[in-house]
Amino acid sequence: MLYGILKPLCVMLFGVLFGVRCYGAGRTPASGGFILASNHQSFLDPVLLGLGLRRKIGFVARSTLFTNPLFGWF
């Protein structure tokens, strides 16, 4: 439910305020699994990658990120 609420909000925020555009999203499969790897230019990479795709995605992260008091609950 949180994903469905935050994704459209972030799309509008990043699109309007920062002019973020997505290129090549049509190259990802519409169904089934795939791996999309990021080179991590910033901490916004996971958010921006999620906004560019038309389907709900899941993220993989190292375990130490979940021990962080600020982001561990997320």
N, C-alpha and C positions, 0 to 999 in steps of 0.2 A: 504494500500500500504506500509506503514511504517513497519507494522508487517511482511509482506512478504520479505522485504529487510533485516531487522535487525535480524530475527530469524536465517537464514542460517549463517549470519556473526557471531553471538554469538555462535552458535553450533560449528563452526570451532575454534573460539577463546578459548572457555572453553574446548573443546575437545583436542586441540593441546597443548595449554599452560598449562592447569591445569589437564589434564587427566580425566575430568569429564565423568562419565558413568551413564547410566540410567538403572535401574532394575525394572521390574514390569509394564512397560508402556503398555504392552499387556493386562493388567487387566482392563483397562479403556474401556468404551464402544466406539465403532467406530462412533456412531451417537446418537443423543438425549442428554438430559441434565444429568449432574451429578455434585456432589459437591466434590471437592478435597480440604481438609483442611491441612494446613501446621502448624507445631509447631514453626515456625520462629526461627531458630537457627542463622540466619544472615539476613542482608538486601538483600542478593542475592536470597533468597528463591523464590520469585515470578518469577524471571528471570529463575532460574534453573528448576523450575516446568514447566514453559512454554516450555523450550527447550526439556524436556524429552517426551512430548506428541506429537503425530503425527498429531494432529488437532489443529486448531486455538481455543484459549480459551479466555475467558473474565475474568476480575478480579473485585473483590468487595473490596472497601477500605473505611475506615472511612472518613467522610467529612472534617476533619481538615487537611488531607494530601493535599487536593486541594487548601488550602489557603497558602501553602508554596510557596514562590516566585520561588524557584528552580524547583519544581516538579508540581506546580499547573497547568501549561499549558499542561503537559503530560497526 
